[in-house]
Amino acid sequence: MPSPLTPDLILRNGNIATLNGAGRFVQALAAKGEHIVALGRNDEIDGLKGQGTEVHEPHGDRKSTRLNPSQVV
């Protein structure tokens, strides 16, 4: 049985702005429903992948998480 935090979606190989005020960018993120469950390097996030997790690769394109703190688990 998958963990309740097994992501539905992983974005990897990106340049993802966390918009946390520190100017931090990460390679990858994992999301479950409308919530981000993890941010980090590709190798860290890849370990969270479960059966049925969609993986998308923006290939270095800059992306913004555009979320408010209530969306982060």
N, C-alpha and C positions, 0 to 999 in steps of 0.2 A: 504494500500500500504506500503511495507516495506521501511525502511529508506535506503538511498543510502549507508550508512555505516553498515547496517546489515551484519554481517559476513557470509561468505560461509562456514567457517571452524573454529571450536574452538578446541584447545588442552587444556585439563585440567588434574589435578592431576599429573602434571609433575614436573620436576626440569629443567626449561628452562633457559639457559644462554642468557642474552640479548646482551652480547659482546659490551657493551657501555663503557668499560674501567673502570667501577666502581666495577666489579666483582659481579654484581647484578644477582640474580636468581629469577624467578617468577614461580608461580604454573600454570598459564594459559595464553594463548594468543588467540586473535581473528584475523582472516585474511579475507580480501575481495579481491578476485583475487590474485594478486601478492604483495599485500600490507598488512602489519600488522596494524590493526586499534586500537588495545588495548592490553595492558599487565597488569597483576595483579593477584590478588587472585581468586580462583575458584568462590566465590560468586559474585565478581565484574564482571567477564567475563560472567558468566551464565546469567546475566540480559540482555546481548546483543543478546542472541540467538533468532533467528526468525524462521519462518516456512521454512523448507528446509536447515537450517544450519546443517552441518555434525559435529558431536562431536566425538573426538577421545581421548582416555585416555592412555598416555604412562606409567601410574602407577609408577611414580617416576624415570623412566629411564631419564638419563641426555640427554637433547636435546640442540642444538645450533640454534639460529635464522639465523645465517649466512646471514645477509643482510647488505646492505649499507644504509646510511641515507636517500637516495632518495626513499626507499621502505616503510618508515614509514609515515603514514598519520597523 
